[in-house]
Amino acid sequence: MKASLLFVLAATAAFGGNAMASAQDNPATPPAPDWQVAYNVGAQSDYIFRGISQTNQKSSGFAGVDATYKSQLYVGAWTSNVDFSPSGDASTEQEYDLYGGWRPTIAGFNVDLGYIYYGYTHQPHGLRESYSELYLKVSHAIGPVTLGVAAYDSPDFPGITGRADYYEANIAYAFNPAWAISGAVGRQFESNALVTGDGRQADFNYSTWNAGMTYMINDHVSLDLRYWDTDQHATGEIYHSHVVAALKAMF
């Protein structure tokens, strides 16, 4: 679930929240089972993660599975093809994410506290792409508007010695049961990421943002069109602005 797609969160908050409210208002609705399992599969014109193309501006296919216990505790897995050749890694082909956490509702705020491991297949010898993060996400719905913030912390980020952090603020607005617009701004902090001309290590920090629209074709299929960008165009094409179309099925 290195789910670079904000629409995954936006659709869940905007549409899933409405469905839960309807069930609570109807006492005849049977209680949900303790364990619930959901699957997703899809394709996108580019796999963008925090503003950076993970597939060298090419398309990707992805799939995932989530198991939730009593609507709060969860574990899951997600995978997508990747292409890190712009960074000098021509071997790594596939990403797989393993994650789990706790999603309570506290004083009207939806909280998500969890851990995620980003793994990669066929990593080059001597080069580590895999890493893990702890994360905390908080969101709150005000009518059709959902506001959210998130923080991610990695104690051993790839390619550096030290910690990396990512912070994000996002918003989603569902203006009818089928359509929603959403956006986010984020900031990535990477300590000791670059070596300057005099041999000193320097921080590499950048900002990213995205905005787009999600259309729920039916109860199981969504279509998302999203604009992504960063403030690091000079770093390479994978940091440039992108417009991404994504089709996702959930069942």
N, C-alpha and C positions, 0 to 999 in steps of 0.2 A: 504494500500500500504506500509506497513512496509516491502516493497518489498525487502527482503534480497537478491534477485536475481539481480546481476549486469547486467545480460544479458538483462533485461527489458530495462535498460537505454542504454546499448551498441547497442542493435538492433534498438532502436528508433533513436539514433544519427547516426548510420552507414547507416541504410537502409531508414529511414524516411526522412533524409536530402537529400538523392539522389532523392527520389520521388518528394520532393518539388522543387528541382532544375529543374527537367524535366518538371514540370508543368509550371514553370516560363518561360522556354525556348520556350514553345509552346503556342502562343497567342490564339490558338483555344480551349485551355482547359477552360471549364466553371469555373467561380469563385466558391469557396467553400461556402456552406451556413453558415450563422452567427453562428448557433449552430450545433455542431457535437457531437454525442454520440458514445462511443466505449465500448465494453464489452470484458472481458477476463476470461478465466477459465483454470485450469490446475492442475497438480499433480507433486509432487517432492519426491524424496527418503528421504529427510530431509529438514526441514525448518530452514535455518541458517540466523541469523540476526547479523550483525557485528561480525561474526566469532563464534557465540554461537548458539548451537542447541536450537530451541524453541519447539521442539517436542520430546525431550529426545532420539534423534537419530532414530526416527521413521518417516514414511512417512507422508505427508500432502496433502490435497486438498485445492485449493484456488480459489477465484472468485472475480471479481471487475467490476466496471463501472465508466466511466469518461465522463463528459460533458464539452465541451470546447466552449467558445464564442469568435468568430473572431480570433481563433488560439492563443489567449493569456491568457484570463481569464479562469480558470478551477475550477471545484469541482469534487470530486470523493469519492468512498468508496471501501474498499477491506476487505476480511475476509479469515481466515485460522484457522484450528484446531491447538491447542497448548497443550503442556504437560510440566508443570513447577514442576513436582514431585521431580526432583533432588535438587530443591531449597526449598523443604518442603511444596510446595503448590500442594496438590493433588486434588483440587477442580476446578480450572480454566480450562475451556475446549475450549473456542473459543476466538479468537481475531477479533476485527473489527476496522478498521481504517477509519477515516473521515478526509478529507483534502481539501485544496483549495489554489489557489495562482495565480500568474501572471507570464507569460512566454514571455517577450519581446525579441527581438533581438537588441542589442545595439553595434554599431560599429563592426559588424561581430561576436559578442559573443552572444551565447544563454544563457539567464539569467532566472533563476527560483527562485522566492521568494515566500515562502508559509508557511502554518501552517498545522500541522498534529496532530490529537488526536488519541492515541492508547487506545482503550477500550477493556475490557475483561469481559466475562460472568462468573457467578458463582464464583466470587472472595471470598476467605475466609473472614469471619467476622473479622474486625480489621486489615486486610492486604490489602494495596492498590497496585494493579499492574498497573492501568491506569495512563497515564500521557500524556503530550503534548510537542511538540517541534516547534520552529520556524526554518526555514532552508533557506539557500541561496546556489544555485548551479550555476556554470558558466562553460560552455564548448565552445570549438572552434574547428571546423573541418579544417584540412589542408590536402586536397586531401582525401585519404582513411582513414586517421588517425584522431581520435577525442580525444582531451585532455580535461580533466575536473577536477574541484575541487569542494568541497562541505563542508559546515559547518552547524551543527545542534546545537541548544541550548535549553535545558530544564530547566526551573526555579525551578521545583519541581520533581526531578527524583524519581522513586519508591525506597523505602528502605533507603533513606538518607534524611538529612535535608540540602538543598542547591541545587546548580546548577550542571548540568552535560552537557558536551559538547563533540561533536564528529566531527573530521575533516578527510577528505578523499581526496586523489588524485587518478584519474583513467585514463585509456587509453583504446581505442578500435581501432582495425584495421580491416577494411573490405577488404579482399583480392579478393573477387568476389561477385556478387550479392547475393549469398546464404550462404557464410561462413564469420564469423568474429571471431577474438580472442580478449579477453579483460582481464583486470586485475585491481586491486585496492589495495591500502594500506591505512589503517586508524588508528586513535588513539582515544581511548575513555578516557575521563577524568571524574571521579566521585568523588566529594568532600565528605568527612565524610562518606565513605562507609563502613569502617571496624572498629571494636573495637579491639585494641591491648591488650596484656596480662596485661598491667598496667592500663587498663580502658580508655586510650586515643583513640580518633577517628583518623583514618589514611585514606589517599587518596587511592583509588583503580583505578589505571590507567593501561590500557593494549593496546597492538597493535594487529591489525588483518590485514590479507591480503588474497587475492583470485586471481585465474587466471583460465581461462577456454575458451571454444570454443562454439560458437552458430551456429547452422545450421538451416536456414529457409527452412523447408520442402516444403512449398508453401507460398502464400501471407498472409496466416492466421495462420499458425502453425509453431512453432519453437521448437527446441530441444537443450538443453544446458547441457554441462558436465563441472563441475567446482570443483576445489580444494580450500578448505577453511582451514585457520589455525589461531592460536593466539599464543602469548607468555605466556599464563597462563595455561599450561597443568597441573600444580600442583593443580589448583583450582577445577578440576573435569573433567569427561569425556566429558561433553558438550562443553568444551573449546578446546578439542583435534582437530587434523586434520580430515577433512571429505572430501570425494568425493561425490558430489551430482549430480544426473541426474534429469532434470526437463523438462516436456513437457507442452507447453502453447499454447492455441488457442486464437486468437484475431479476433473480428468481430464487 
